[in-house]
Amino acid sequence: MRKMWLALTVLALAGSAEAVGGESPSAVGAGDCGAADLAIATGSPKGTYFKVAQDLKALLKHEGITLCVKPTNGTIENVKLLNQSDVQLAFVQWDYIQTLIAQANRGELNVIRNLRVVLRLYPELLHLVVRKGSPLTTLDQILDKRIYIGPLMSGTQLSVAKLYEGLHTKPKSVAFDGAPAVAYSNALFSLVNNDGLVEIVAYMGGTPLDQLDVPADTPYQLLTLKNPKERFGLFDTFTIPKGTYPWLDRDVMTVGSWAYLITRVGRNEEEQLIIDKALAGLANGLCKHIRDLRRNERTGQTWQDVSWNPSNPRLDLEKPDPEITYAKPSYGILSRCPSPPN
C-alpha cells in the first residue's frame, strides 16, 4: 500500500500544476520568453537551479544564443514542462528520473523516451530544519511530526515522500500559502516562532541554500543521520560540513541525490537545430570558462562538483541508465575540450 501511495503521489504531481499552498511560478508571471532562442525550466528564484541557470544564460550569451530562464516549482514540474511546452532544457533530481524509468519499465508511464542528459552537476542534499533546542536531532525521529515538504511538483516533495516510504509511513505534511520562496519563508517564520504549526521544514537543494544562509544567531539546527551507514532507497549519503551556514556548528550527515541538466529531442527539425546549436554553444562556453565559474562567489561550489573538467574530459562515460542517453552535441564537444589557459 505504501508503494502504491508513492506511485500515486508521483502520478498526481506529474499531472497537476496547482500547488497546495499557492500557484506554480511558471503559471503566475514567469514571463514571456519572447524572442529567446530557447528556455530552461529551473526552480524558485531563491534556489540553486535558478542561480546556475543564470550562469548558463551568461555562457550562451557569449556564444550568441539567448536563453530564457523560467522559475518553476522544481524537478517534477520541470520534466512536465520539458515534455509539454516550449522548454528545451531543465534541471532535475536524478532520483526522480530513476522513478520515471522504473514506471516506464513497468509499462505505467513513459515520459523519458525523448529525454537526454547534458551534464551531471552537483549533489542536492536534504535539509531537515528544526528549531534550535528541539528534542528532534536525528532523521529517524521525523515520524508523526508536522513537516513542510515544499511546493507541489518540487523535487523536495517527492524526495520526502520517498524518505517516509523507507520509514514505512507517510508524512504528516502541512501547507503554507504563497509561491515557493514565500511559502518557505512563512514555514521558517512559523518554525522560529514555535507557534505549533510546523516542527520540521524540508528543503532539497545544492549548498548553501539562500534561504538558510542567515545570521549565526538564527535558531536553526539540522537533523542528522543516526547511523552514517543508513540507506534510504535510491539516496546517497552526504555530509553538510560545519560552517556551511553561519549557524551550523557541526557536521551533519544527510541523504541526497545528484542534479542533472537535461534536454529533449526536438519536436521538429528546426527546433532540433536550435537545441544542437545551444548545446554546442554551452559546451564551448564551459570549455572556455569552467575555471571562472568555479571561482564565482554565488555558484562556485556547485561548479566544483560538476563531473567533468577540461583536463579530464570524461563526462560520465558510463550511462546512468540504459534508457537514458547523452545529448550528442555537448557530449562530443566536451569530450574533446582542450584545457583552457591558466
Secondary structure, DSSP 8 states (H G I E B T S, - for coil): -HHHHHHHHHHHHHH--B-SSSB-GGGSS----TT-SEEEE---TTSHHHHHHHHHHHHHHHTT--EEEE--S-HHHHHHHHHHSS--EEEEEHHHHHHHHHHHHTTS----TTEEEEEEEEEEEEEEEEETT-S--BGGGGTT-EEE--STT-HHHHHHHHHHHHTTS--EE----SSHHHHHHHHHHHHHHT-SS-SEEEEEESSS-GGG---TTS-EEE-B-SSTT---TT-EEEEE-TTSSTT--S-EEEEEEEEEEEEE--SSHHHHHHHHHHHHHHHHHHHHHHHHHHT-TTTHHHHHT-S-BTTB-----S-S-TT-EE-HHHHHHHTT------
